[in-house]
Amino acid sequence: MGEEQDLHRPVSFWKMPVGVFFKDARSVFKWDVLGKEILQIAVPAALAVAADPVASLIDTAFIGHIGPVELAAAGVSIALFNQASRITIFPLVSITTSFVAEEDTVAKMKIKSGKGQKLENGSDMLDDMEKGVAKPKPETKEPALDDENEAAEMGKHLENGENSDKGLDEGSAAKNSIPEDAKVENGEKGVPKNSDPDENGSKTSIVNGPSVVMSKNKKAKMKNKKRTIASASTALIFGAILGLLQAIFLMLGSKVLLGVMGVNHDSPMLKPAMKYLTVRSIGAPAVLLTLAMQGIFRGFKDTKTPLYVIVAGYAINIALDPLLIFVCGFGIRGAAIAHVLSQYLMALVLFLILMRKVNLMPPSIKDLQFGKFLKNGSLLLARVVAVTFCVTLAASLAARLGPTPMAAFQTCLQVWLTSSLLADGLAVAGQAILACAFAEKDYKKATATATRVLQMGFILGVGLALVVGVGLYFGAGIFSRDVNVLHLIKIGLPFVAATQPINSLSFVFDGVNFGASDFAYSAYSLVLVAIVSIVSLFLLSKSDGFVGIWIALTIYMGLRAFAGVWRMGTGTGPWRFLKGRSSPQPS
């Protein structure tokens, strides 16, 4: 009651919720229940995210031994495939994680609430059956039976092969009239007797008949019953459909799409690029299904299972590369085949594991949430397009400056984005925990989770700034030996390193907003951020060239982080409760 009063207590202007970001800041490294839960989800999720680029890097190394043309062709094809996949993957995985977490939490709450009381009573009755005693029904007003009549009645049910549930209930109705030391003597019926003391110390008969065996089977089925999560089924359907559409789109339009990427009809890269992209496109349904199932497992707060499957799948991919490329002589097509086989293997294993946990066939087609997925998925699709356009435009403007600035920009951009992706693990943890907390209306845990993952994200960003700054300063020679390129990399270094805390906060805020199902705000705010950033890119690249592009990208990431701070810090939308209001505003 006290917490509820605090929740409704109004706050003054000088106590705006923006202070929530500093709440319990000293406990950011505290190894408590919340800290353990966050890291148990975040670390495997981050490792799973890192597994794909690592495997792609090893793939590239094998392809590089075929020849420089094949290496360039594979690079263009992989970039095209990943770009097409990103547009569909990100919305699907993000909404699946939130919806599954919410639906699973609500189902658990129903079991614990009055709607689940019947199930709990049934479980308790089965427990009592194993002891040979059923709980008395208070409303029963039948005459009391003596011990001989009770034994005869129970024996009658056993002889007739009937389910003894009713007999036990009827016999237990007269339990109060039986002396504490009473024993059931049933030797004449040939039924073995077995007396054990009950909770009150009195001895009660345990009849080992068919009904007890049946009750144990019922109890086992009740405990092992699969969860029915309509969001999981819907996500798999969308994953399969989107995967098929992507495969058809890439296979039929490979030549045109490669031309858009700069591979002309007379380029020596065209033929190997088409070979690789066509075969790789066959694996699109498996990629989408695998990532959809990752979203489902994330909703269950299980990021370890996908990690184990992904690591095993990519290990097989790496093992198949030299076999198919060199031994079988398939060349660049062999690298694509190895990737496709590993993707389908991962999808199959995850599907089999998921079938053991979830009933993937909902009771009715009406239970599927197509409308909900389409609505929120469309919002996040607009968001992904805005993000992709900003980064692509920045690369395009850098390319116009010449090959040297483009080489330096590409190096800085890859380091800039790859290092920041480590914050995705915290974003996934925040999203899963917050979705459950909001479903339970546990706003105290929601606040604690959001502040903890954001504080962790900021500290991670500070650490990445130091590592990236020192690493890129002394290790830039790994990426190029050109003096002019190295000079430009060191010019971009302050932007790449200094923005790491901002980047980490931006990615973690994505998880916080998705966990609160604030998809509309996430989409609209980022579209506005993209518009401002696009204008900044054009103006600053024209006036300041290479440095201007990085200033514009810094503005872009800063505005993304500010949008997250504004939503939560002002206590609007799902965070209305931070200002003492009764409930959050739905998105």
ZILINBEL-V391470 format. One line per field, one symbol per residue. psi: psi as a letter, one per 40 degrees, with the letter a starting at -180 (. if undefined). Layout:
BEGIN
psi: ???
END
This chain:
BEGIN
psi: dddddddehiiidefiededdehfdeedehgadddddddddddddddddeddddddddddddddedidddddddddddddddddddddddddddddddddddddddddddddaddeddddddddddddddeehiiihdehfiiiiidddddddddddddeeihedddddddededdehideiihhfddeehiihhiiadeeihiihhgaddddddddddddddehihhhdddddddddddddddddddddddfdddddddeegideheedddddddddddddeddddddddddddddddefgeddddddddddddddddddddddddefebddddddddddddddddddddddddedihehididddifddddddddddddddddddddddddddddddeeiddddddddddddddddddededdddddddddddddddefgdddddddddddddddddddddddddddddddeededdiehdddddddddeddddddeddddddddddddddddeffdddddddddddddddddddddddddebddddddddddddddddddddddddefibeededeeidiihi.
END
